[in-house]
Structures are given as structure tokens and as C-alpha cells.
Amino acid sequence: MPHNSSGWWRTAAIYQVYVRSFADGDGDGTGDLAGVRARLPYLASLGVEALWFTPWYVSPLADGGYDVTDYRAIDPAFGTLDEAEKLISEARQLGLRTIVDVVPNHVSDEHPWFRAALAAPPGSPERDLFHFREGRGPDGELPPNEWRSEFGGPAWSRTTTPEGKPGQWYLHLFASGQPDLNWAHPRVREEHEDILRFWFERGAAGIRIDSAALLAKDPDLPDFEPGRGPHPYVDRDELHDVYRSWRAVADAYGGVLIGELWLPDVERFARYLRADELHTAFNFDTLSRPWDPDQLRESIDATLAAHSGVGAPATWVLANHDVTRTVTRYGREETGFAFAAKRFGTPTDLELGTRRARAAALLTLALPGAVYLYQGEELGLPEADIPRDRITDPMHARSGGVDPGRDGCRVPLPWEGIRPPYGFGGADTWLPQPADWARYTAERQEGEPESMLSLYRSALHLRRGRAERAADELTWFDAGPGVLAFSRPDGLVCVVNLSAGPVPLPAHTAVLLSSGPLDDAGLLPQDTAAWLQG
């Protein structure tokens, strides 16, 4: 059974709102729902069709809100449930659908379930909702296995008994404040299906599923030996049954399921997109590739082929709240992205990175499928250098201070003015804004035809008028070495010059948009993209 061929999610441009850093309505230095509601006209004018909100639930913020205490309540720092419902409604009136973020792999260690589990003895029903185990070694002093946290260090923390003695260990694939749920337990499944219903009933159009490939665990929790049998907790076959159940819930409301799936095997990735599972998923392969024509084309071809086989739309992502900002990444010697490669002090050429980021924006917005835009990318924000004493991301601490973490891409947005807080809100924002960001404010870029904001706005409006009538296909053609060039069925031609010098444009009837000016001879400069009418 093929996917719905006309769903809005197949071609949508979706804007990621990291609420804590988007806009501050009450002046306390932290972004909130009031700030988002006040900026809805900006988002509508940008030309996107949907908003994805990272977790806005009650949370102690051990991991930026991805440690949830209550899925049915808004964190007081952001507002109230009533405000969230008004935001969803007001956005819809402006033509913007809402996607909420659900984190099924784990909860906060302050979640009522986990607090009850800690208060209960080993072997209790409360502990069955998580992964509690005795330790190894004579006194149980070693973790139950050798699994490593995604944030560095062991994936296990030891509890303390009411008598103050060392107790069982619990599993957390991320920070210690994020205990993993036991997805083999029916109560866990029932709870999350009810959470989906809760948000669909409040007007959410879709659910973004965090860490979607990690939920199911080998019940024996064996040590991981690469190349020997199925992975004990990544992409396990039993996980597909969970998402079939979720799909039934989503279909009852006309809702959409979007998975965060970091999987290198495109065939395994595509299995989650079968007609009775997820509607679509993030494609991180292109984001991870270097600024290289062969690498990018290989990624685009593999992505389109994998999605075509299951009738699902491809998705394109240049950045999000977890990865180095695009203009910074593309200005470095190593232009790809890998979490393991993040280090302090990596030099970058922002002028070069910005030129490439502008070209990459036109490349991804011209491809068939849906595209995700992380807040601030439309302003060309670089990665910010956060003083070490202000870093909040647990990736930094758990790496022993080697990894700078992800805070550099999460800095509050600059809206207006010439000095911090640039119209964001409170004078002391939760993460410090660079002193030289006045040139990046939305206010300043509004009046600059050549600004990043103007480029994105023009591209998104052009795309919106064409995407719905363009088939999920493209045709490559040869425009010279180092040049990516393809046409779409609606006549759009996209040319991206990654060669060492300027190149001639292919035959066309009009230049619709370019990421930078053509040279005096009408040639397309290096690291520049153009949209043409064929």
C-alpha cells in the first residue's frame, strides 16, 4: 500500500523552533511561548509551512528539555498548556502547522515513574518500567555491561539504597538524568500512545520522534561486539511493531509521524518508512557529508533511491540544535559533520562558509521532498564560542571538557538593535550572545536584498509555489567537472558550482534566483548556486 501521495508533509518546508532561544516574551532571558506567539508573523512571512517545536514540557533541563518530567504540561519557564493550545491555533490561522517533539527512549530522573522506581525495592513492578540490573564484580561495583553513553562515559549509574548502601544500576544511553524506559513493558507503550492522542487532540499536526532507533533493547543486555549479531539497542527489528501501533493512532487523527533516525544503512533506514510505519524521517546523511560534489551527489542519489523504494518523501536537513552551524562548518578545512570530531578552537573562514551555506540552501530547497530549516540558519548565524563556565550541554562535561558541546548553535536569536540582547528579551540571556552579532539581526537583514534572510525568504516563496506540483524526481545533467546540475519536472533547473572557478550557466529562459551575483561575464562563480527556468 503506497503512502498518501498528496500529504502536506511530502513537500513542506518545516522550521525548527528551539523555544528556549527563539524569542523571550517576559524578559527573563529565556525564550518562551509568548515570544513565539509574538513572532508568528515573521515565521509566516518567511514562507515555511510548519513549525517543529523542540520539547517544551516540564523538565529539569539536564539535556535541554529532552529529559521530560511531564508530557502533558508545559514547563513554567516557557508558559502554560493554555498558551500552547493558543499558539497551535494562532499558527494554524496563519497557515502554519505544528509538530511537537516526543522523547520515547527515556524520561527525566524526576519523572514520577522513576522516582517511584527508586523508592521501590529490586524486582518491583515500578523498576520493571526501566532497566535496573545488579552490577558485575564481587560487590556489584562494575556496570552490568560495557555500553557507553551517547554523551560519553558509561551508560549506567548506580543507585543508593535507603540505608545509604550501593544498590542496583540503571541504564541511560544519554545523561544520567535520562533513565531509559523498558519498551518491552506494555505500560510504557500504552502511556506513549496516550501522549500522542493528547497532543493530536490539541491540534498538533505531527509528532517528531526523538532518538527513534534506540527504544528496543536486547533483553539480555549483552556487551556490544560490532559485527557479531544484531545491535543490542540500535535499530532492532522489534521496534517496527511499536511504530505500527503509533501509526494507527496517528491515522485516527490525520497526524504525521517523523522519526529522528541516525542510521548509516539506507535500506535499514527505509524500513521505518513503510506504509504502515512512519510517514517520514530525518535524513542526516547529506548534512554529514563534506562540501564536495561527488559526495553530495552520492548522498542525494542514495537518499532518493531509498525513499522511492517505499514511496516515502525524502527529507533534507542542513542543521539542527545538535550540530555545528552551517556557515561555520562549511568554512572549515573539514566540512563534513561528525559528533566525534567536535573540538574547541577549530578555525573557520566565515566568508567562505557563508558563501557555501547560501549555495547549500538553494541546493536543498530545490531537491524533491521536505526540507527542515533550523532557526537562525535564515539569518546566517555562525556557531558561537561559549565561555567554558557558561556551557550547559552535558556532552561537554561527560567528554571531560574535550567536546565543546552543542550550546554554540543554541544561542538566543538576534532580532534587532546593535548590542546584546538584540531584542531577544532579558539583558542576561540564558546563553551569552556574541558582541558582534548586530549584523545578523532580522531587523537589519530585512532591508538588505542580498542578505541571508532575503535569500531564504525568496527561495522559500518560490519553492512553495512549485513544490506541490513537482513530482518526487529530478534529472541530473552534465554542466562540467565539479558542478551539480539537475532539472525538476516543473522546469526548475538548479546549478551548484563546487569547482575551482566560474562556470557558464546551461541554457535557460530566466535566472530565478542565485545565492550570489554572477560575474561580469555572466558566469556562475565558485561556491555559488542558481535557480533557472529551463
N, C-alpha and C positions, 0 to 999 in steps of 0.2 A: 504494500500500500504506500504510494508516494506521499511526501509531505504536502501540505496545503501550498499550492503554487502561488497564491496571492496574498499571503500573510504580510502584514506591515513590517515584521521583523526580518524579512528576507532582504530588504534593501535599505533599511533605516540607517541614518546617522545618529548615533547614540552618544550623549555627553555624560561623562562620569563626574558626578558631584561628590567630592570628598568634603562632607559637611563642615567638619572642624576647621577647614581652611578656605572655604568658599566666600562667605560674607558674614559679618558679625552684626546682628540686629540690635543687641542690647549693650554693646560697648565693653564687654568683659574680656575681649581679646581672643575669644573662641568663637568660631563660626557656629551658626545656629539656623533653625528653620525659618525664623523671622527674616534673617539675612537672605536666605534663598528666595523666600516669597517676594521680597523687595526687588530682587534681581531677575525675576522670571521674564520680564520684558526683554532684558538683554539676551537671555537664552533663546527666546522665541525669535528675536531678530537675527540671531546667529545663523539660523537655518537648520538646526537639528530637529529631530522628530521625537526623541525620547530622552529621558533622564534616568541614569542609573545612580542610585544613592548608596554609597558605602554604609556600613552598619550605623544606624542612628539609635540603637537600642540602649537600654540601661547597661552600663559596663564600667568596670574599674579602670579601663584603658591600659591594661597590661600589654596589649598589642593593638593600639589604635582603634579599639572598638570591636575587633574581631575576637574578643573574649566576652561573650554575651551572658548577662545575668537574667534578663527577662525579654523575650522576643515580642511580647505584646505591650510593651511600654517604651516610650521614648526617653532617652537619658535627659535628666533635667537640665544639663548643660546645653542641650540642643532645643528643648521646648517640651511640648506635650503631645499626646496622641491626638487630641483635638486639632492641634496645629498641623500635624502630619496629614490628617484627613483633609483639612482645608488646602494644604499645599498640593496634594494629589488632585483635588477638584479644580483648583485655580490653574494648575499646569495644564490639565486636560482642556480647559476652556481656551487656552492659548495654543492648542494643538500639540501639546507635549504629553506623551505617555510616561508613566512612572514604573521603574524597575527597582525592586527592593532587594537587598542583599541578605541571603540566609547562609549561616555558617553551620553546616550539619556535622562536621567532623568532631567538633569539640565545643565546650561551653566554658564560661568563666569558673574559676575555683570558688567564686562567691555565689554561683548558681545554687538554688535551693536543693537540687538533686545532689550536687557534690558535697554540700555542707552536711546533708543527711548521711551521705555515704561515709564521710569522715567520722561522724558521730556513731556510726553503726559498727559492729564487730566484723572481722573477716568472715566471708562466706554468707553475709547477709544479703537479702534482696536489693537493698539500697546500693551495695557495692557491685551488684551484677550489672548495673547500668553503665559501668565504666570498666576499665581494665586494671584491676588490682591483682597483684601477684606477690608471692613471697620472693625474697631475694635469694641470690645464689651465695655460695660460700658457707663456712661453718656457722656463722651467726646471721646469715642473710644480708651481709653487708654490701654485696655486689648487686647491681641491677639484674632483673630477670633475664635480660638478653642484651645484645650489643647494639641495638638500634640507636641511631643518632637523631637528634632533633633537627628539624629543618633550619633552625636558628643557631645550630652549633651546640656541642655538648651532648650529654646523654639524653635520651628520650624518656627517662624515668626520674621520678623524685620519690624520696622515701617519706612516709608519714610518721607521725609520732603518736603513740598510744595515750589514752587519758592519764596513764601513770607516768608519762614522760619518757617512755622507752621507745626505741626504734621499732617501727611497725612495718606494714606492707608497703610495697612500691606501687605507684600508679603511672600509667602511660600518658605521655603528652608529646605528640610529634612536633609541637611548636614550643611556646614558652611554658614554664612550669605552672603558670596561672591559667593554662588552657588544657584541662584534662580531656582526653579523647573519650568519646561516647562508645558504647558497645552496640554496634549496629546489628548484631545478631539477636538483640533483645527486642521483642515485639513492642514494648512500651516506647522505646526510642523511635521506632518507625511511626507509631500512632501519633506521638507528640508532634513530629515534624510535618506529617500530613495535615494535622490540625493547624499548625502555624501557617502553612501555605493557604489554607482556607481563610484564616483570619485576615491575611493581607489582600487576598483576591477580593474578599467581601468589602474591603475598604477602598477598592478602586485600583489597586495595583494591576498593571497590565502584564508584568512579568516578574520572574524570580531569577536573580543571579546566584549561582550555587558556588560557594567558596570551596576551594580545595576538593573539587568534586570527585577526584580519582582516589581519594585516600580513606574513605569511610570504612570499607570492609577490611578486616584483619584475619590472617590465618589464626584459627582458634588456639593452635599450639604455641603461637608467638615465638617461632623459631628464629635463630640468628639468620641474618641475611647473607646468603652466599651468591653473589652475582653469577648469572649463567646457569644456576642449578635450580630448576623448577620455577614455578610462579613466584612473583614477588610477594612477600608476606603482607604487604599493606598498600601497594600501589596497583591500581588497575586490575583488581581481582574480578573474576567472572561473576561472582555472586552479587556484585554491585549493580549489575544491569537490572536485576529484579526490583531493586529499590526504585530506580528511575522509571521503570514501567508503572509502578504504583503512583509515583509522583505525576506522571503524565496523565493518568486517569483523573487525578484531582485537577490538574491544570486545564484539561479539556472541558471539564464541567463548568469552568468559568471563562473559557475562551482565553486563558492565560498562556504565557510563553515561559519555557524553561531554558536558561542559558548557563552552561557549565564552564567553570574555570578548570581547564584540563591541560596541565603541563605534561604532555606525552610525546616523546620523540618518534614513536611508531605511528605513522599516519593511518595505517589500517586499523590499529587498535583504537586510535582516536575516533575514527569514523564510526566505529561500532556504537558509540554513545549517541549517534545522530540518526539511528534507525527510526523508522516512522512511529514506533510506539515508545520511544525514549525521549531524549532531549530534543528541543527544536533546533538549537544551535549551540555553539561553544566558542570560546575564545581561541583564536589561532595565534600562538605565540612564536611560531617558527620564524615568520618574517621579521618580527621585532628583534629576534635574537641574531639574525644574520648581519654580517658586515655590509657596509656601503660598497657593494661590488656587483656589477651587472650579472655575472654568471650565477652568483649565489642567490641574488634576489629573484632572477627568473626561475631558477630551480625550485625555490620555495613557493613561488606563485603557482607554478605548474603542478607541483605535488599537492598543494592545498586544494586547488580547483579539482584535480582528479579525485582526491579522497572524498570531497564533499559531493561531487557529481555521482559517485557510485551509490550514495544513499539518498540522493535527492534533496540534500540539505544545502542551505546557502553558506558560502564561505564568509569568514569574518576577517577584518583587518585591524590591527592594533599597532600603533607606534609607541605608545607609552601608557602607563597607569601609575597608581600610587605605590607600586613596588619597585619600579625600575628607574634608572638614571634618565633624566630629562633628555629629549631627543637632540636638542641643539648642542648640549654638552657631549653626548655620546658620539654624535657624528663629527665632532671637531677633534676627536682623539685619534691617536695612531691606530688603536684597536677599536673599530667602530661597531662591532657586534656587542651583544649584551650577554653576560653570564653572571649569576649571583656570586660564584666563587672568585670572580676576577675583580670585584669591587674593592678599591683601596683608596686611602687618603692621598691627596696630592697628585693625582693623575692629571698631567697637563692637557689642556684643550684649547683649540683655536675657535672661539665663539663666532667669529665672522664666517669661517668655513662651515662650522656646524650649522649655523643659521641658514646659510645658502642651501646646504644639503637637506635640512629639515623642511624648508619650503618646497623643494622638489619632491621630497618623500611624501609630503601632504598631498600634492596633486597626483602622485602615483597611486597612493592607497585609495584616494577618493574616486579615482577613475576605474578601479577594479570592480568586477561583479560581486555582489553580496552586500553585507552590512559592514559598517565601519564604526569603531569606538574612538572617541576623542576625549582625552583626559584633560580636566580643567587646567587652564594655563598654557596648554600647548598652542591654543589660538592666539596667545599673547607672545609666544616665542620665549617663554621663561627658561632660563638656564637652571641647572642644578645649583642650589645654594650651598655654600660652605657653612655648616652649623658648628658653632663653638662646641668643643667636646663636653663642656659642662652643661650644655643645653640639649644634648642629644637624648631623645626619649625612646628610640626604637630598640627593642630587646635584641635585635640582630647584632647591634654594636657591642652590647655588654657580653652576650654569650659567645662572641668571637674573640673575646679577650682584648677588645679595643682595636682589632685589626680592620674589621669591616666598618665603614662609616655609617652603615645602616641606610634607611630609606627616608629619613626626615628631609633630606635635601630636595626631594621632589614634592614634599608635602607642605611647604611654606605658604602661609596665607597669601591670597592673591592681592596684587596691587590694582586698585580701582581708579584712584585719582590722586592728584597732589604731587608734591615734589620731595616728600620725605616720609619715612615710616610714621604711621601705619598705612599710608597711601589710601585712605578712605575705607580701609577694611573694617575698622571699628575701634577697639580699645588701643590705647597708646602702646601697651606692652602685649604684643600678640604672643600666643602660646608657643610659637616658634619664631625666632627673630627674622625679620625681613632684611635683605641687604640694603645698604645705604645708597646703592647706585641703581635702584630699580625704577626710578621715576620715568625713565624712557620706555618702560614696559607697561605702564598703566593703560587700562582700557580707555580712559578719557583721552589720553594723548594719541593713542593709535586710531581712535575714531576719526580724527581729522587728517590722517595720513593715507592717501590712496595706495601707497606702496608698503604699508605696514603688514605685519603678520596677520593681525586681526582682519584687515581688509581682504587679504588673500583668502583666508579661511571662509569669511562671510561670502565672498564672491563664488568660491568653489562650491560651498555647501548649497547655495541657492541654485547654481547651475545644475549641480548633481540632483537636487531634489526634483527639478523639473523633468529630468531624463531617466532617473533610476527605475521608476516604476514601469516604464515601457521598454526597458532594455533587458534582453534575455540574459540568463546567467552564463554568458560565454564571452570570450574575446578571441581575437585572431592576431597572432604575432606577425610582424613582417620585419625585414632586414632594413635597418636605417644606418648601418655602419657599425664597425667594431666599438664595443663599449657603450652602445646605445640601446635602451629598451624602448621598443615601439610596438604598439598594438592598437587595433581598432575595435570598437564595440558595434553591435548590430544597429544602434540608432545613429551611426555616423560619427560618433566621437572618436577622435584619434588622440592618443596620449603618447608623447615622446619625452624620454628622460635621458639626458646626456651625462653618462658617467665616464666618458672618455677623457683624454688628456687635453682636449682642445675644443674649439667651437665646431659645430656640425651644421650642415644645411637641413632645413625642415623638409619633410616629404611634401608631396603635392597636397594642397588644401584650398578650401574656398574662403576660410577665415581663421584668424587666431582668436580663440575664445578667451583664453587666459594663459598667462605664463607666470612662473614663480620668480622670474627676474627679467629685466629688459633684454631684448635681442641686441646683438652688437650692431655696429654701424653698417655691416654688410648684410644684415638680416639673418645672421646665423644664430643658432642656439648655443649659448656659452656652456662651458663645463659646469657640472653640478646644477643644471637648470632643467626645468620641465615645462612643457607647453601642452595645452589642450587645443586641438584643432578641429575644425569642422571639415570632414572629408569631402 
